């Protein structure tokens, strides 16, 4: 009856319909159909702003009937195209709300369409974060949506963590456009044995150097795609051949130079993980020596020499590399030098400023420390926005809206410990996200800490301090915390549970802890690769990791060994070492985690998982509790890859339960 009422279009009938809907809302102010159709009435009577507000309220309530979403989207589109005065802000908010509702219903493609419309009307930090969230939720490339411009901006500005968009961006680059056609031709030729790390012709380079999405991907994060990696290795070889032939970079236009600089930045980001032939390596070493000689003798240096060398070796390792910063360069080259020479020099200068908070004497801790001194982890380029800072209690409620949280911290200056902060990406986000937080971030690796501190200073963050320390010795610092985050550190200790107990001992009663532990089930497929590595005698050096990677990439696509190339951590030296060559790794099961929680009277609050996984769990167990680890064990057995990264979860320490 409600829907029939709105089909009549003359003024009297619209008024009657409006009166009826308002009577319904007087009884139930959250009646979806009345809000929606009252919005349609307002639209048809020329009150566009009111229509948007009413339809926007309806969207926020639309959890039970996904079929209504297409109609709502059509109504919003009509408002946007109509002649009525509709505020762009209200319409943008309505599309954002529609996107949120669609994501909650598991429809990431339509959610992406809605947020794209919202961004066109009004860009905000919220709409940008929603764009990233909706892209992350996609299981395949959508048809009929032009994503390239927004995806390029999301990577470079950034709108979220660029690393979370990298695989999607690579797939999009490969699927369409000129660059995609070039890559596909190259891969077909390689598979036919007609070329391997070959030369890319000038016409093709001219085409791909104007691909903005490709450039932003290379500069902002790490490429997680075997085909694209192979193609980029060929582009790098082409650049090296040109530089070695003494072709001055002035003969290249600025777009081509930008491409080469972006490629050199990518090689620095992934720690020079690309494979190359012996002849190519010898040519690169010869060019590096020519560059070193020219630098020391104060001779002119062709820009192409510099960029080509930077694509094979860290420029900061050159003798007197800081002299490069004193010369005049084009804009692209100057930016590259800032990243590859200036920043590492600043990190070295910070070493004396980071205090040693505890002894580091345990043998496994020393071995892990050495690994991360050699290969700081993880490598990241730009910091993700985190939105408006939130009070600690509001933040925790946002994480677990369906959990009855007990004794939330109310301090406006909560103390937070990040145990095992690595290069600082997560700790920086935490410091920026929690209003008034005082954050202590510790790690074994001084090299990693210096990278983190440099980035912290660049961002102007004042509520963060760093210290070198061993988790096993943290009781010695004499401090306690409201929140402790230890994601990806306990499983690298000699005894993960001993480290967990130490952290609990310095967590205040009622405090919260976020943990990350490896799943034994999810990491089973790494066994074949580790057996292969052991049998072949590969060592955990950069050169050996490169050689190992090339052999694994050469395995057939349908073999167990090749599946390791689908892991994101396969695509840089430090992450590949962490994945396949780590000096110490423990894996756990949910039953083992549950036993520890029970023994220590800890409250399990929930997993940190993509929305789609949580939705699938809810469909599998409609009446189940998301804090029931027995149900999650069943779900993991049915879906072995859901915890492929880690078991990442929150717990709460009970009041009056000393550890």
C-alpha positions in Angstrom: 0.0 0.0 0.0 2.8 2.4 0.8 4.5 1.9 -2.6 1.2 2.3 -4.5 0.6 5.7 -2.8 3.6 7.3 -4.3 2.6 6.5 -7.9 0.2 9.4 -8.1 1.8 12.7 -9.1 -0.6 15.6 -8.7 -0.2 17.8 -5.7 -3.2 16.7 -3.7 -2.2 13.0 -3.8 1.4 13.8 -2.9 0.2 15.7 0.1 -2.0 12.7 1.1 0.9 10.3 0.7 3.2 12.6 2.7 0.6 12.8 5.6 0.3 9.0 5.6 4.0 8.4 5.8 4.5 11.0 8.6 1.7 9.2 10.6 3.6 6.0 10.3 6.9 7.7 11.4 5.1 9.2 14.4 4.6 5.6 15.5 8.0 4.2 14.3 10.6 6.9 13.5 12.9 4.2 12.0 10.3 2.8 9.6 12.4 2.2 6.4 9.7 2.3 3.8 8.2 5.4 5.1 11.5 7.3 5.2 12.4 6.1 1.8 9.1 6.9 0.1 8.7 10.2 2.0 12.0 11.1 0.4 10.6 10.2 -3.0 7.6 12.4 -2.3 9.9 15.3 -1.4 11.8 14.7 -4.6 8.7 14.7 -6.7 7.5 17.9 -5.1 10.7 19.8 -5.7 12.3 19.6 -2.2 15.6 18.0 -3.2 17.6 18.6 0.0 14.8 17.1 2.2 14.6 14.2 -0.2 18.3 13.4 0.2 18.2 13.7 4.0 15.2 11.3 4.2 16.6 8.8 1.8 19.9 9.0 3.6 18.2 8.1 6.9 16.6 5.1 5.1 19.9 3.9 3.9 21.3 3.8 7.4 18.5 1.4 8.4 18.6 -0.8 5.3 20.2 -3.9 6.7 17.4 -6.4 6.2 16.4 -5.9 2.5 19.3 -5.8 0.0 16.8 -5.6 -2.9 16.0 -2.0 -1.9 19.6 -0.8 -2.6 19.2 -0.6 -6.4 16.0 1.5 -6.0 17.7 3.8 -3.5 20.7 4.2 -5.8 18.3 5.1 -8.7 16.5 7.6 -6.5 19.8 9.3 -5.6 20.9 9.3 -9.2 17.6 11.0 -10.1 18.2 13.6 -7.5 21.7 14.3 -8.7 20.5 14.7 -12.3 17.3 16.6 -11.5 16.6 20.3 -11.8 15.7 20.7 -8.1 18.1 22.3 -5.8 20.0 19.5 -4.0 22.9 20.3 -1.7 26.0 18.5 -3.0 27.1 17.8 0.6 23.8 16.0 1.5 23.8 14.0 -1.7 27.5 13.0 -1.1 26.7 11.9 2.4 23.8 9.9 1.2 26.0 8.0 -1.3 28.6 7.4 1.4 25.9 5.9 3.7 24.7 3.8 0.8 28.2 2.6 0.3 28.5 1.6 3.9 25.2 -0.2 3.8 26.2 -2.1 0.7 29.5 -3.2 2.2 27.7 -4.4 5.3 25.6 -6.5 2.9 28.6 -7.9 1.2 28.1 -6.1 -2.1 31.5 -4.4 -2.6 31.0 -3.7 -6.3 27.9 -1.6 -5.8 29.5 -0.1 -2.7 32.4 1.0 -4.9 30.0 2.6 -7.4 28.3 4.5 -4.6 31.5 5.8 -3.1 32.8 6.9 -6.5 29.7 9.0 -6.9 30.2 10.5 -3.4 33.8 11.4 -4.2 32.7 13.2 -7.4 30.3 15.3 -5.4 32.5 16.0 -2.4 35.9 14.6 -1.4 36.5 14.1 2.3 38.8 11.9 4.4 35.9 9.7 5.1 35.0 9.1 1.5 38.6 8.3 0.6 38.9 5.8 3.4 35.6 4.2 2.2 37.0 4.0 -1.3 40.0 2.0 -0.1 37.7 -0.2 2.1 35.4 -1.0 -0.8 38.3 -1.8 -3.2 39.8 -4.1 -0.5 36.5 -6.0 -0.3 36.5 -6.8 -4.1 37.3 -10.4 -5.0 37.6 -9.6 -8.7 38.0 -6.6 -11.0 34.6 -5.0 -11.6 33.3 -4.3 -15.1 32.1 -0.9 -16.1 33.7 1.2 -13.4 36.6 3.6 -14.2 38.9 3.3 -11.2 42.2 4.4 -12.6 42.3 8.0 -11.5 41.0 7.4 -8.0 43.2 4.4 -7.5 46.3 6.3 -8.6 45.4 9.0 -6.1 44.6 6.5 -3.4 48.1 5.1 -3.8 50.1 8.3 -4.0 48.4 10.7 -1.6 47.6 8.2 0.0 44.0 7.4 1.0 44.9 4.3 2.9 47.8 1.9 3.2 49.1 1.7 -0.4 50.3 -1.9 0.2 46.6 -3.0 0.6 45.8 -1.7 -2.9 49.0 -2.9 -4.7 47.7 -6.3 -5.9 44.4 -4.8 -7.1 46.3 -2.0 -9.0 48.6 -4.5 -10.6 45.7 -6.6 -11.8 44.0 -3.5 -13.2 47.1 -2.4 -15.0 47.5 -5.8 -16.6 43.8 -6.1 -17.6 43.3 -3.0 -19.7 45.0 -0.1 -21.3 48.1 0.2 -23.4 50.4 -1.0 -20.5 48.3 -4.1 -20.1 48.6 -4.9 -23.8 52.4 -4.5 -23.6 52.7 -6.7 -20.6 50.6 -9.4 -22.1 52.6 -9.4 -25.3 55.8 -9.7 -23.3 54.6 -12.6 -21.2 53.4 -14.5 -24.2 56.8 -14.0 -25.8 58.5 -15.2 -22.6 56.4 -18.3 -22.4 57.2 -19.0 -26.0 60.9 -18.8 -25.3 61.4 -15.8 -27.6 62.6 -13.4 -24.9 63.7 -13.3 -21.3 64.6 -10.0 -19.6 64.7 -8.6 -23.1 64.8 -5.1 -24.4 61.7 -3.0 -24.6 61.6 -0.9 -27.7 61.3 2.9 -27.6 57.8 3.0 -29.0 56.5 0.8 -26.2 58.4 2.8 -23.5 56.8 6.0 -24.8 53.4 4.4 -24.4 53.8 3.1 -20.9 55.6 6.1 -19.4 52.4 8.0 -19.4 50.5 5.4 -17.4 49.8 7.4 -14.2 48.5 4.4 -12.3 51.7 2.4 -13.1 53.9 5.2 -11.9 52.0 5.7 -8.7 52.1 2.0 -8.0 55.9 1.9 -8.5 56.6 4.9 -6.3 54.2 4.2 -3.5 54.5 0.6 -2.6 55.7 -2.9 -3.8 54.5 -4.7 -6.8 52.9 -8.1 -5.8 52.7 -9.7 -9.2 55.0 -12.1 -11.0 54.1 -11.1 -14.6 54.4 -7.4 -13.8 57.7 -8.0 -12.0 59.2 -9.8 -15.0 58.1 -7.0 -17.3 59.6 -4.3 -15.1 62.9 -6.3 -15.0 63.0 -6.1 -18.8 62.3 -2.3 -18.6 65.1 -2.0 -16.1 67.5 -3.9 -18.4 66.5 -1.6 -21.2 67.4 1.5 -19.1 70.7 -0.1 -18.2 71.6 -0.8 -21.8 70.7 2.8 -22.8 72.8 4.3 -19.9 75.7 2.0 -20.7 75.7 3.2 -24.3 76.4 6.7 -22.9 73.0 8.1 -24.0 72.5 11.3 -22.0 69.2 11.5 -20.2 68.6 14.9 -21.8 67.6 12.9 -24.9 64.7 11.4 -23.0 61.6 13.4 -22.4 60.5 14.1 -18.8 57.8 11.4 -18.9 60.4 8.7 -19.8 62.7 9.9 -17.1 59.9 9.9 -14.6 59.2 6.3 -15.5 62.8 5.3 -15.0 62.9 7.1 -11.6 59.7 5.4 -10.5 61.2 2.1 -11.5 64.4 2.9 -9.5 62.2 3.8 -6.5 60.4 0.5 -6.9 63.7 -1.4 -6.8 64.6 0.4 -3.7 61.2 -0.3 -2.1 61.6 -4.1 -2.8 65.3 -4.1 -1.9 66.5 -5.0 -5.3 64.6 -8.3 -5.5 64.4 -8.4 -9.3 66.4 -11.2 -11.0 69.0 -10.4 -13.7 71.4 -12.2 -15.9 75.2 -12.5 -15.2 75.9 -10.2 -18.1 73.4 -7.6 -16.9 74.9 -7.7 -13.4 78.4 -7.1 -14.8 77.1 -4.2 -16.9 75.4 -2.7 -13.8 78.6 -3.0 -11.7 80.6 -1.4 -14.4 78.2 1.6 -14.6 78.3 1.9 -10.8 82.1 2.2 -10.9 81.9 4.8 -13.7 79.4 6.8 -11.6 81.6 6.5 -8.5 84.7 7.7 -10.4 82.8 10.7 -11.8 81.4 11.6 -8.4 84.8 11.5 -6.7 86.5 13.5 -9.5 83.6 16.0 -9.6 82.9 15.3 -13.2 79.5 15.7 -14.7 77.2 12.8 -14.3 74.5 11.9 -16.9 71.2 11.6 -15.0 70.5 8.3 -16.8 73.7 6.8 -15.3 72.5 7.8 -11.8 69.0 6.4 -12.3 70.1 3.2 -13.8 72.6 2.5 -11.0 69.9 3.4 -8.5 67.7 0.6 -10.0 70.4 -2.0 -9.2 72.1 -0.8 -6.0 71.3 1.4 -3.0 72.8 4.8 -3.8 73.6 5.4 -0.2 76.2 2.6 -0.4 78.3 4.6 -2.8 81.4 6.3 -1.5 80.6 9.9 -0.7 77.0 9.4 -1.7 76.0 12.6 0.1 77.9 14.6 -2.5 75.0 13.7 -4.9 72.7 15.9 -2.8 74.9 18.9 -3.5 74.4 18.8 -7.3 71.5 20.2 -9.3 69.2 17.6 -10.8 65.8 17.5 -12.6 62.8 17.3 -10.3 62.3 13.5 -10.7 65.9 12.7 -10.0 66.0 15.1 -7.0 63.0 13.3 -5.5 64.7 9.9 -6.1 67.9 11.1 -4.3 65.9 12.4 -1.4 64.5 8.9 -0.8 67.6 6.8 -1.6 70.3 9.0 -0.1 69.0 11.7 2.2 66.6 9.6 4.1 69.0 6.7 4.9 71.6 9.3 6.0 69.1 10.8 8.4 68.3 7.4 9.8 72.0 6.7 10.5 72.2 10.0 12.5 69.3 8.9 14.7 71.0 5.8 16.0 72.4 7.6 19.1 69.1 9.1 20.0 67.2 5.9 20.6 67.7 4.5 24.2 68.4 0.9 25.1 65.7 0.0 27.6 66.6 -3.6 28.3 69.3 -6.1 27.9 69.2 -8.2 24.7 71.1 -11.4 25.6 68.9 -14.4 24.9 70.3 -16.3 21.9 67.1 -16.4 19.8 66.5 -12.7 20.5 70.0 -11.9 19.3 69.5 -14.0 16.1 66.2 -12.3 15.4 67.7 -8.9 16.1 70.5 -9.6 13.6 68.0 -10.5 10.9 66.0 -7.3 11.2 69.2 -5.2 11.5 70.1 -6.5 8.0 66.5 -6.4 6.7 64.3 -3.9 8.5 60.6 -5.0 8.3 58.3 -4.0 6.8 59.4 -1.6 4.1 56.7 1.1 3.6 56.7 4.5 1.8 53.8 6.6 2.8 51.7 6.8 6.0 48.1 6.0 5.9 45.5 8.5 7.1 43.5 7.3 10.1 40.6 9.7 10.2 39.7 11.9 13.2 41.4 10.9 16.5 39.1 9.1 18.8 39.0 8.7 22.6 40.2 5.3 23.7 36.8 4.1 24.9 35.1 5.1 21.7 37.8 3.5 19.6 37.4 0.1 21.4 33.6 0.3 21.1 34.1 0.9 17.4 36.2 -2.2 17.1 33.6 -4.4 18.8 30.2 -2.9 18.4 28.4 -6.2 19.3 30.5 -7.1 22.3 29.5 -6.0 25.8 32.8 -4.3 26.7 33.6 -4.2 30.4 35.5 -1.5 32.4 36.7 0.5 29.4 39.7 2.8 30.1 38.5 6.4 30.6 41.8 8.2 30.9 42.3 11.0 28.4 46.0 10.1 28.4 46.0 6.3 27.9 49.4 4.6 27.9 49.9 2.3 25.0 52.8 -0.1 24.3 53.6 -1.3 20.8 55.8 -4.4 21.4 57.8 -5.2 18.2 57.1 -2.1 16.2 59.5 -2.8 13.4 59.7 0.1 11.0 56.8 1.9 12.7 53.9 1.8 10.3 51.4 0.4 12.8 52.7 2.3 15.8 52.5 5.6 13.9 48.9 4.8 13.0 48.0 4.0 16.6 49.6 7.2 17.9 47.6 9.3 15.4 44.3 7.3 15.9 43.9 7.4 19.7 43.3 10.9 21.1 45.7 11.9 23.8 47.6 8.5 23.7 51.1 8.2 25.1 52.8 5.6 22.9 56.0 3.6 23.7 57.2 1.6 20.7 60.0 -1.0 21.2 61.9 -3.3 18.9 65.0 -5.4 18.9 66.3 -3.8 15.7 67.9 -0.4 15.9 67.9 0.0 12.1 64.1 -0.6 12.1 63.6 1.9 15.0 65.6 4.6 13.2 63.4 4.2 10.1 60.3 4.5 12.4 61.6 7.6 14.2 62.5 9.4 11.0 59.0 8.9 9.7 57.5 9.9 13.0 59.5 13.2 12.9 58.5 13.9 9.3 54.8 13.5 10.3 55.2 15.8 13.3 54.0 13.2 15.8 54.8 14.3 19.4 53.1 11.5 21.4 55.5 8.7 20.5 58.7 7.5 22.0 61.0 4.7 20.9 63.3 2.3 22.7 65.4 -0.8 21.9 64.3 -3.7 24.0 63.6 -7.4 24.3 60.0 -8.3 25.0 61.2 -11.0 27.5 62.9 -8.3 29.6 60.1 -5.6 29.6 59.3 -6.0 33.3 62.6 -4.2 33.9 61.3 -0.9 32.5 59.0 -0.4 35.5 56.0 0.7 33.5 52.4 -0.6 33.0 50.0 0.1 30.1 46.3 0.4 29.3 46.7 -1.2 25.9 49.5 -3.4 24.6 49.7 -4.3 20.9 52.1 -7.2 19.9 51.2 -8.1 16.3 53.8 -10.5 14.8 56.4 -10.6 17.5 55.6 -13.4 20.0 55.9 -16.2 17.4 59.6 -15.1 16.8 60.5 -15.6 20.5 62.1 -18.8 21.8 59.0 -19.3 23.9 55.9 -17.3 22.7 53.8 -18.1 25.8 56.6 -16.8 28.1 56.7 -13.6 26.1 52.9 -13.4 26.3 53.0 -13.7 30.1 55.6 -10.9 30.4 53.3 -8.6 28.4 50.3 -9.6 30.6 52.4 -8.7 33.7 52.7 -5.1 32.6 49.1 -4.8 31.3 46.9 -3.0 33.9 43.9 -4.8 35.3 41.0 -4.3 32.8 43.5 -3.5 30.1 43.3 -4.5 26.5 45.8 -6.4 24.3 45.9 -6.8 20.5 47.9 -9.8 19.4 49.0 -11.4 16.1 50.1 -15.1 16.0 50.8 -17.4 13.0 48.2 -20.1 12.2 49.7 -23.5 11.8 46.9 -24.5 9.4 47.2 -21.4 7.2 50.9 -21.7 6.8 51.0 -25.4 5.8 51.5 -24.5 2.1 54.8 -22.8 2.9 56.2 -26.3 3.9 57.0 -27.3 0.3 58.9 -24.1 -0.3 60.9 -24.4 2.9 61.7 -28.0 2.1 62.9 -26.9 -1.4 65.0 -24.2 0.2 66.6 -26.6 2.6 67.3 -29.2 -0.1 68.9 -26.6 -2.4 71.0 -25.1 0.4 69.8 -21.5 -0.1 71.2 -19.1 2.5 69.3 -16.1 3.9 71.5 -13.5 2.1 70.0 -11.0 -0.4 71.8 -12.7 -3.3 70.6 -16.2 -2.3 67.0 -14.9 -1.7 67.0 -13.4 -5.2 68.2 -16.6 -6.8 65.7 -18.7 -4.8 62.9 -16.4 -5.8 63.7 -16.9 -9.5 63.7 -20.6 -9.2 60.3 -20.6 -7.4 58.9 -18.2 -10.0 60.0 -20.7 -12.7 57.9 -23.5 -11.2 54.6 -24.5 -12.9 51.6 -22.4 -11.9 49.7 -25.4 -10.7 52.5 -26.8 -8.4 52.6 -26.4 -4.6 56.0 -24.6 -4.9 54.5 -21.9 -7.2 51.8 -21.1 -4.7 54.3 -19.3 -2.5 54.5 -16.6 -5.2 50.9 -15.7 -4.4 51.9 -14.4 -0.9 52.5 -10.7 -0.7 55.6 -11.2 1.4 57.3 -13.0 -1.5 58.0 -9.7 -3.3 60.7 -8.0 -1.3 64.0 -9.2 0.2 63.1 -8.4 3.8 59.5 -9.8 3.6 60.6 -12.9 1.7 63.3 -13.6 4.3 60.6 -13.1 7.0 58.3 -15.5 5.1 60.7 -18.3 4.1 64.1 -17.9 5.8 63.2 -16.7 9.3 65.6 -17.7 12.1 62.7 -18.5 14.5 59.0 -19.1 13.8 56.3 -20.7 16.0 52.8 -21.6 14.7 49.7 -22.1 16.8 46.2 -23.4 16.7 43.0 -21.9 18.0 42.7 -24.6 20.6 46.2 -23.7 22.0 45.3 -20.0 22.1 42.0 -20.9 23.8 43.8 -22.9 26.4 46.1 -20.1 27.2 43.2 -17.6 27.5 41.4 -20.0 29.8 44.5 -20.6 32.0 45.1 -16.9 32.4 41.4 -15.9 32.8 41.6 -13.6 29.7 38.5 -12.5 27.9 38.5 -13.0 24.1 36.9 -10.0 22.3 37.2 -10.9 18.6 39.3 -11.2 15.5 40.5 -8.4 13.3 39.3 -9.6 9.9 37.9 -8.2 6.6 34.2 -7.5 6.7 33.6 -10.2 4.1 35.1 -12.9 6.3 33.0 -11.9 9.3 29.9 -11.9 7.1 30.6 -15.4 5.9 31.1 -16.5 9.5 27.7 -15.1 10.4 26.1 -16.9 7.5 27.7 -20.2 8.5 26.7 -19.8 12.1 23.6 -17.6 12.2 23.1 -18.0 15.9 26.8 -18.3 16.8 28.8 -16.0 18.9 31.8 -14.3 17.2 33.8 -14.8 20.4 33.4 -18.6 20.3 36.8 -20.0 19.4 35.3 -23.5 18.9 33.2 -22.2 16.1 36.1 -20.3 14.6 38.1 -23.6 14.7 35.4 -25.2 12.6 35.3 -22.3 10.3 39.0 -22.3 9.8 39.1 -26.0 9.0 36.5 -25.3 6.3 38.4 -22.2 5.1 42.1 -22.9 5.7 43.3 -19.6 4.2 41.2 -17.1 6.3 44.1 -16.6 8.7 46.8 -16.6 6.1 48.3 -13.4 7.5 47.9 -14.2 11.2 45.4 -14.8 13.9 45.0 -11.2 14.9 42.7 -10.6 17.8 41.9 -8.6 21.0 41.7 -9.8 24.5 40.9 -8.1 27.9 42.7 -8.8 31.2 40.2 -9.2 34.0 40.2 -7.0 37.0 41.8 -8.4 40.1 43.6 -11.2 38.1 47.3 -10.6 38.5 49.5 -12.5 36.0 
